[in-house]
């Protein structure tokens, strides 16, 4: 296999085999047992053996061959900057609802990257369409048993899927899923639902077809299409209305009852957004059967609510004396979650004296008012919203960490946390996006 790319070593774990052999950050991993190493999957697979030969090129150009004897599956201790060394597989589709196509210009370049890489699907659970796989990719997936994969199906109607993805190769989805099942590869799937396009009878068809792949099929998430205010020149789509969201939930729950009866599992789940849009209570935790697609917004809110309430009960039973003066907290979130979050913190506040908690759901001006989730609010949205809403003197403002780029204090629009604090002139605290941590943060204000 030809391979282009460099596996530059970012770090070497202290006391590891690699450190003892003189491997250093900046060295390049060339091959293991004569085979090129194009990603972390190959690295783990090739280094599992007890006797291996590792080829390294030092930063000064010297080439080393290391003969290593070790325990089976013992790691060499190498760390890399990313999971793939030969770049990222880019998406070749032109999906009608692609979120990247709906972003305004001028954002950081990484936000415009359209990935469709089977390796990240296996490693991190990112969704792929299977449309860009070559023969050697299929062979590798099956040979290495890269399971489970996460697959964006959207519809099993071949012509409709080719139309939605704007890619004629997308029509082969049923054959591709069958191939994975026959190879023993399990997969989770998602359906991005668009009103009047792949909902209603088409959704029934898709769910029926997908069930034929059980037990290789592990779960199905039904999520609503996400639309911004930047869709000029794009295919006409709209959001689900509350009554339509209710119909989707009822349709999914009918299939859940059927799947539970036939397979012992609900298998298909409507995203939290459908329940909230329809004004419905979220199902209990047991409904989600282990939360197989929590990162896809399925059951994430239920987890948040339950973890908040558990931690709040634990803290309140400690019966510690509160602080000597009253505190006021303002919690910033998106429009969608604001009513539910207000109900939740009101429960907590009713048990605590001298604590005022306000929840404000801000309008998203950056991407458009139809975007209602907290994680897509920009720094300017927060600044503009709090200026309009008003922050009381001495009030602490909580914002969820999901609003910031992972590992950095940067908002979607490039505003920094420091810049926002300076512009607002308020006590601004970032709270991990977890119910338990919010309860602890509120309790910390009481105890301050």
Secondary structure, DSSP 4 states (H G I P E B T S, - for coil): ------EEEEEE-TTSHHHHTT--TT-EEEEETTEE--BHHHHHHHTSSSEEEEEEE-TTS-EEEEEEE--TT----EEESSSBSS--PBP----TT-SGGGSPTTS-GGGG--B--HHHHHHH---B-STT--HHHHHHHHHHT---EEEE-S-S-HHHHHHHHT-GGGGGHHHHHHHHHHTT--EEEEEEE-TTTTSTHHHHHHHHHHHTTTTTEEEEEEEEPP--S--TTSPP--PPPHHHHHHHHHHHHHHHHHHHHHHSS--EEE-HHHHHHHTPPPPPGGGGTTTTTGGGTSSHHHHHHHHHHHHHHHHHTT-----SS-EEEEEEEEHHHHHHHHHHHHHHHTTSTTEEEEEEEE--TTT-TT---GGG--HHHHHHHHHHH---TT-EEEEEGGGS-TTSSB-TTS-BHHHHHHHHTSEEEEE-SSHHHHHHHHHHHHH-
